[in-house]
């Protein structure tokens, strides 16, 4: 598989069965299964998989659970973790890697965010919070600026070059911050609460000044995930009602050819995606496709080029016997040996 790895659109799924499945997203083929089994634990003690990340070169997979953050080698024949990043003592809620892949960052219910060296996997920094941390986002083009969202509704802005806490914003009045995402230019921040309050902020001038440009209710009764497409043109949310909602994002509101000014956020699709809670969704690099996962034990691939308001489900990924609560998508092309 290693020789053709760069040609796959990779999808990883995980959840309550503690097995991580790696798929060729386009064909629906299950390429490999990894065992999420921290050393020293018996089967009943093994944590669920909460968060996944595939590195840009498609060589490694990061997975987080309770007091566990593991690295897997995608091309290896081994199904076990090749390394463990030790430090978190609570549920790892998110893991990601900075754009140049030099360091990893993770958030946890243990009230910390940790930064790790990608090469040595040693801990570089530990940012301490007053509450458990649900989500973390690094500001593109301003990689010394990080925002974190906690279980009590606060967003904290950090200068990670100095470990300085720049500002705390009480965003959702004790409803936990579920998700934080930046547009690729770093000018806008999408924030969503557990109870489905979505807010979008313009932070062009200063990351400590949150100028709200939109507020909307999404999901019923809970919003579990929200994201921005890598090209910055689309947004999506997933909720406990099993529905995925997508929008076209027009922050500059430039008039079209007929002089019509579009709304900042224009509804596009309402995908009746799953029969149970939809835990996470991710948009493809161009916003043309979306993947979702659910407590109904499946993940799905949606074609968003189909006519609104309902997209077309073109792949069902089955094999997990229990809830699928997290996923990772890597659909950018990777150059290997000049090809």
C-alpha positions in Angstrom: 0.0 0.0 0.0 2.9 2.4 0.7 3.8 2.9 -3.0 0.3 4.0 -3.9 -0.5 5.8 -0.7 -0.2 9.3 -2.2 -2.9 8.5 -4.8 -5.6 7.7 -2.2 -8.1 10.1 -0.7 -7.7 8.9 2.9 -10.6 8.7 5.4 -10.1 7.5 9.0 -13.0 6.7 11.3 -13.1 5.7 15.0 -15.3 5.5 18.0 -16.7 3.2 20.6 -15.3 0.0 19.2 -11.7 1.3 19.8 -10.8 0.2 16.2 -9.6 2.9 13.7 -10.6 2.1 10.2 -8.6 3.6 7.2 -10.5 3.9 4.0 -10.0 4.9 0.4 -12.7 7.5 0.5 -13.4 7.4 -3.3 -13.9 3.7 -3.7 -15.1 2.9 -0.1 -12.5 0.2 0.3 -11.3 -0.5 3.9 -7.5 -0.3 3.5 -6.5 -1.1 7.1 -7.6 -1.3 10.7 -5.6 0.0 13.6 -6.0 -1.1 17.2 -6.4 1.7 19.7 -5.1 -0.1 22.8 -2.9 1.9 25.2 -0.2 -0.1 26.9 -1.0 -1.7 30.3 -4.8 -1.6 29.9 -7.2 -4.5 29.7 -10.0 -4.6 27.1 -12.7 -3.1 29.4 -10.4 -0.2 30.3 -9.4 0.8 26.7 -10.8 4.3 26.0 -13.0 5.2 23.0 -11.4 7.1 20.1 -12.3 10.8 20.4 -10.3 12.5 17.7 -8.2 11.7 14.6 -5.7 13.5 12.3 -4.0 12.3 9.1 -0.6 14.1 8.4 -0.3 16.0 5.2 2.1 13.5 3.6 -0.4 10.7 4.5 2.3 8.8 6.4 1.0 9.0 10.0 -2.3 8.9 11.8 -2.8 10.6 15.2 -5.6 9.3 17.5 -6.7 10.6 21.0 -8.8 9.0 23.7 -8.9 9.1 27.5 -5.4 9.9 28.8 -4.1 8.6 25.5 -2.6 10.2 22.3 -1.1 7.7 19.9 0.7 7.8 16.6 0.2 5.1 13.9 2.3 4.4 10.8 -0.1 4.2 7.9 2.3 2.5 5.5 3.5 0.0 8.1 2.2 -3.6 8.3 1.7 -3.1 12.0 -1.8 -2.3 13.3 -0.5 -1.0 16.7 0.7 2.4 17.6 4.3 3.2 16.8 4.5 5.9 19.5 2.6 7.4 22.4 2.6 11.0 23.4 2.4 11.0 27.2 1.1 13.8 29.3 -2.7 14.2 29.2 -4.6 12.7 32.1 -8.2 13.2 30.8 -10.1 12.8 27.5 -8.1 14.1 24.6 -10.7 16.1 22.7 -8.8 17.3 19.6 -5.4 16.7 17.9 -4.0 18.7 15.0 -0.6 19.6 13.5 0.6 23.1 12.6 0.8 23.9 8.8 4.5 23.0 8.4 4.1 19.8 10.4 6.8 20.8 12.8 4.7 20.4 16.0 1.5 18.7 17.1 -1.1 20.3 19.4 -3.8 18.7 21.4 -6.6 19.7 23.8 -8.1 17.8 26.7 -10.7 17.6 29.4 -7.7 17.7 31.9 -7.8 21.5 31.4 -4.7 21.7 29.3 -3.5 22.2 25.7 -0.2 20.6 24.9 2.3 21.2 22.1 4.6 18.4 21.0 7.6 18.2 18.8 6.7 16.3 15.6 10.1 14.6 15.3 10.9 13.7 18.9 7.3 13.7 20.2 8.5 15.4 23.3 6.2 17.9 25.1 7.1 21.5 24.2 4.5 23.5 26.1 1.5 23.1 28.4 -1.2 25.8 28.5 -3.4 25.5 31.6 -7.1 26.4 31.6 -9.7 27.0 34.3 -12.0 24.4 32.7 -11.8 21.3 30.5 -10.9 22.2 26.9 -13.1 20.9 24.1 -11.5 22.5 21.1 -8.4 24.3 19.9 -7.5 26.2 16.6 -4.3 27.7 15.3 -4.7 30.9 13.4 -3.4 30.5 9.8 -0.7 33.0 8.8 -0.4 34.0 12.5 0.9 30.7 13.9 1.8 32.3 17.2 -1.9 32.9 17.8 -4.0 30.1 19.2 -7.6 30.1 20.4 -9.1 27.5 22.8 -12.7 26.8 23.8 -13.7 25.3 27.1 -16.6 23.5 28.7 -17.8 26.6 30.4 -18.3 28.7 27.3 -15.0 30.6 27.3 -12.7 31.3 24.4 -9.1 32.1 25.3 -6.7 33.8 23.0 -3.0 32.8 23.4 0.3 34.0 22.1 2.1 30.7 22.1 5.5 32.2 21.3 5.5 33.7 24.8 2.8 31.4 26.4 1.0 34.6 27.2 -2.8 34.6 27.8 -4.0 37.6 25.7 -7.7 37.6 26.4 -10.7 35.5 27.7 -14.1 35.9 26.1 -17.2 34.6 27.8 -18.8 33.5 24.5 -21.7 31.2 25.2 -22.7 31.8 28.8 -21.7 28.5 30.4 -22.7 26.4 27.3 -19.5 24.6 26.3 -17.7 25.7 23.2 -17.9 22.7 20.9 -15.9 23.8 17.9 -13.6 26.6 16.7 -12.4 27.0 13.1 -10.6 29.7 11.2 -10.9 30.6 7.5 -7.6 29.8 5.7 -6.6 33.5 5.6 -7.1 33.7 9.4 -9.5 36.7 9.1 -12.6 35.0 10.3 -13.4 32.6 13.2 -16.3 30.2 13.4 -17.5 29.3 16.9 -20.2 26.9 17.8 -21.6 25.9 21.2 -22.9 22.6 22.5 -26.5 24.0 22.4 -26.2 25.0 18.7 -25.4 28.7 18.9 -23.2 29.6 15.9 -21.2 32.8 15.9 -18.9 34.2 13.2 -16.3 36.9 14.0 -14.2 39.2 11.9 -10.7 39.3 13.5 -8.7 40.8 10.6 -7.2 43.6 12.6 -6.6 41.9 16.0 -7.2 38.4 17.3 -8.2 39.9 20.6 -10.9 42.0 19.1 -13.9 39.8 18.1 -16.2 41.7 15.8 -19.3 39.6 15.4 -20.8 39.5 11.9 -23.3 36.8 12.3 -25.2 34.8 14.9 -27.4 31.8 14.1 -29.0 28.7 15.7 -27.9 25.4 14.2 -28.6 21.8 15.3 -31.4 20.5 17.5 -31.0 20.1 20.4 -27.2 19.9 20.2 -24.5 20.8 17.7 -21.6 18.4 17.8 -19.3 19.6 15.1 -18.7 22.5 12.7 -16.1 23.1 10.1 -14.9 25.4 7.3 -13.8 24.1 3.9 -10.0 24.4 3.3 -10.8 26.9 0.5 -12.8 29.1 2.9 -15.9 29.2 0.8 -18.2 26.8 2.7 -19.2 25.9 6.2 -20.9 22.9 7.7 -22.4 21.7 11.0 -23.4 18.3 12.4 -26.0 17.7 15.2 -27.7 15.3 17.5 -30.7 15.3 15.1 -28.5 13.4 12.6 -28.7 16.3 10.2 -25.7 18.0 8.5 -26.2 21.6 7.4 -24.0 23.4 4.9 -23.7 27.1 3.8 -21.9 29.2 1.3 -19.7 31.8 3.1 -19.6 35.3 1.6 -17.9 37.5 4.2 -17.2 40.4 1.8 -20.7 40.3 0.3 -19.5 41.2 -3.2 -22.4 41.7 -5.6 -23.0 39.1 -8.3 -23.3 39.8 -12.0 -26.8 41.1 -11.5 -25.8 43.4 -8.7 -27.4 41.3 -6.0 -25.6 41.3 -2.7 -25.5 37.8 -1.2 -26.0 37.1 2.5 -22.9 36.5 4.6 -24.1 32.9 5.1 -26.3 31.4 2.5 -28.0 28.0 3.3 -27.1 25.4 0.7 -27.8 21.8 1.9 -29.8 20.2 4.7 -28.5 16.6 4.6 -30.7 14.1 6.4 -27.4 12.3 6.9 -27.9 9.7 9.7 -30.6 8.0 11.8 -28.8 8.8 15.1 -26.4 11.5 16.4 -24.0 12.9 13.8 -20.8 13.5 15.7 -18.5 15.0 13.1 -18.3 16.3 9.5 -15.5 17.4 7.3 -15.5 19.2 3.9 -13.2 18.3 1.1 -10.5 20.7 0.0 -12.7 22.2 -2.7 -15.9 22.0 -0.7 -17.5 19.7 -3.3 -17.8 16.7 -1.0 -18.5 16.1 2.7 -18.0 13.2 5.0 -20.0 12.5 8.2 -20.1 9.9 11.0 -22.7 8.9 13.4 -23.9 6.8 16.4 -25.7 4.7 13.7 -22.3 3.0 13.2 -21.7 4.4 9.8 -19.8 7.1 8.0 -21.0 8.6 4.7 -19.6 10.6 1.7 -21.9 13.3 0.2 -21.7 14.9 -3.2 -22.4 18.6 -2.7 -22.4 19.3 -6.5 -25.9 17.8 -6.7 -28.8 20.2 -6.8 -29.8 21.6 -3.3 -31.4 21.3 -0.9 -30.6 17.6 -0.5 -27.1 16.3 -1.4 -26.4 12.9 -2.8 -24.9 10.2 -0.5 -22.5 8.4 -2.8 -20.6 6.1 -0.3 -21.6 4.3 3.0 -18.7 3.2 5.1 -19.8 0.2 7.2 -17.9 -2.2 9.5 -17.9 -0.5 12.9 -20.2 -2.4 15.3 -20.6 0.6 17.6 -21.0 4.4 17.3 -18.5 6.2 15.0 -17.7 9.5 16.8 -14.7 10.9 14.9 -13.1 11.1 11.5 -10.2 12.6 9.6 -10.0 13.3 5.8 -6.9 13.9 3.8 -7.7 14.5 0.1 -4.9 16.8 -1.0 -2.5 15.3 -3.6 0.9 14.2 -2.2 4.1 14.4 -4.3 6.2 11.2 -4.1 9.5 10.9 -6.0 8.5 13.8 -8.2 5.2 12.3 -9.2 
